[in-house]
Amino acid sequence: MVVLALLFACSTPAEPPQAAKPARAKMEVVSDLQVEWPTVPDDLVTGDRATMATALAKATVAAAARPIPQKQGSKAPDILVIVLDTVRADHLGMYGYPEGTTPKLDAWAAGARVWENAWTDAPWTLPAHASMFTGKSQREHGARSVGRDDPRKGAPLAEGNVTIAERLQTAGYRTVAVAANPAFLHPSYGLGQGCDVWMNDGLGADPRGVPYLAADRVVPLAEAALAVDDAHPLFLFVNFIDAHRPYKARKGFVKSPELLRK
């Protein structure tokens, strides 16, 4: 069994559903906001798989000495936490947005439990994730500001904080993360505390000019973690950042790309 939690980082509270807007006229001009999206180069796929396989093997060895958690006599469930970085709740169909931006997510939400009053402790990545991982406010956990290369401008999550990964690791879980955000989810910010694998830095650069781990690289890495057959349950954190600027939409994924200008 897998327990899935889907979160929206830097999101805004959902407003009550409003009346549908008038249908937009079809645009004949091809938007400059839509781009062709070539597949991941084969050598990059091979490198990603090899790097993840090595990391997962080490995680399996590390977990071997831990207890195997049970729930009502059976193996404890795997836990999957997905964060959609920079996605606004009030632009999702599941929260009443009428533009049809997220049909597959809306279909999934129809059979899930949806929280309508979930608030973030901070409007940006580092302190928001630190709060999610520790259950503390940003004033308490201390992760703040920016500047990975200049400690005067930023503060990582201090080791004195206990993260959910550390708690689950102690309970016997294997703990794996695939984080697409190359800036504030970089290992130097301390959010990987308690993770056997924190997959973010050290993968090959994407020749397609993407400054982060694109979704078509994140998903195979996450699937590789889920595919490992082990007596110890899995805690898997996955972060996507494809919705972040420069807001280039892949052709075929956006019904009305001009909405991205708003």
Phi, psi and omega in degrees: 000142178239127174265121185247130173238126181247122185238155180241106181284147180058036182265168178247155179301144180285135175271159176302144180307138179251166178299143181298142177282158177301146181299141179278145176291143179293139181263128181275334182280132178288126185288141175286355179274350178259136184233150171291144185233095178294157179290163179295130179303145184303320182293329178287320177300313180299316179296317179299315181297317182294316180297317181290321180298318179296316181295318181292326177296319177295322179295321179296318178295317181296325183280346187300327183275356182275158175293157177260108184292143180239152173227112181053044175083356179243169177301134177299150184290150167292150180237122180242119178246120180246130175245128173261100185294136177061031176257128181273131179298326184280008173242023178246138180301327181296343176249018172099002179289130191270000188275000178070037184284333189224062185298320182289321177295322179296320180295319177296316183296334182299334179250014182242173174269122184248123177271125183264352179229063177251124187243139175274150180278346181207151184270014177213171200301303191300301181292330179295314179293321179299322178292319178299320185282332186250340185077014181251158173285162180297331177295327182277316185277336171084355178285123188201174171058196184227175175103072182301327184267001181223099184298343178290339184258350185208161178223122178285175175290118184291150183294343179290344176281146177252123183265166177298325178296320179295320179295318180289326176299316177298326180283350177115005180280150162278137187235118186227142177225140171236108188244115185281333183292115186278350185263281190275358170253015174298145183306332183292347179273359169083005183283348181274010180302126179090000180263127174295325178227127173236092187272103181210310184253151174097356175276159182297147178293144182276117181291353179279003177082021180270123184276016181210177175282109181290160185301325181286357169256326181294314186300312178299325178295317178294318179297325178297321178293319181291335184280346182291126179267111184215150179292334179275131179294166186246134164254118183236120175255128180233128179243126174250145180226018184296339180280356181286153175304151024274018171058043173269120183267139177285136182303134180092352182257346182235121182291317181230082185301338180296342176297338181290345179282345185281000000 
